[in-house]
Amino acid sequence: MGFIASKSWLYESISLMIVSGCIAGGKWAIQLIAALVLLREQRWVFIKNMGLVCLIGSAALFIYYFFPVSWGFSIITISVGFSITLMIGLYYRAVRKSNVSIYWFWSWIVSLLVAVCLQLTIVFDVI
């Protein structure tokens, strides 16, 4: 939510800001609940690794703070693209390191695509 609140000028309203946070957090919540319900021995290792991916990906969104020039929406797009690319690689590594099925990775990719489409459609009215 810190990323969202720091760039509140991107959102038409507070309610869209909240929807954006719910979409982003929802994909992580789905994976967390699924891990708690479906995994047995690997549950906590996977959740720890997944949490680290989430933390690093969220931190990567703040790269725009380190740019001396304001590029407006472009730098936000670069930050989001960098974060997503980084998280894809890290999530794959987390799945492999946790010794869970590769389907966890692909289910996360699907949820990521759905989340991005929802953000672009509902929040930003791009699609």
JODA-V720096 format. One line per field, one symbol per residue. psi: psi as a letter, one per 20 degrees, with the letter a starting at -180 (. if undefined). burial: # if it has 16 or more other C-alpha atoms within 10 Angstrom, else .. Layout:
# JODA-V720096
psi = ???
burial = ???
This chain:
# JODA-V720096
psi = hggghhliihqhrhhhgggghhgghhhhhghgggghghqehighgggghhhggggghghhhjhhhipiqojchghggggggggggghgghhgghgghilrqihgghhhgghgggggggghgggilh.
burial = .........##....######.##..##..##..#.......#.###.######..##.###.#..........##..##..##..##.######..#.#...##..##.##..##.##...#....
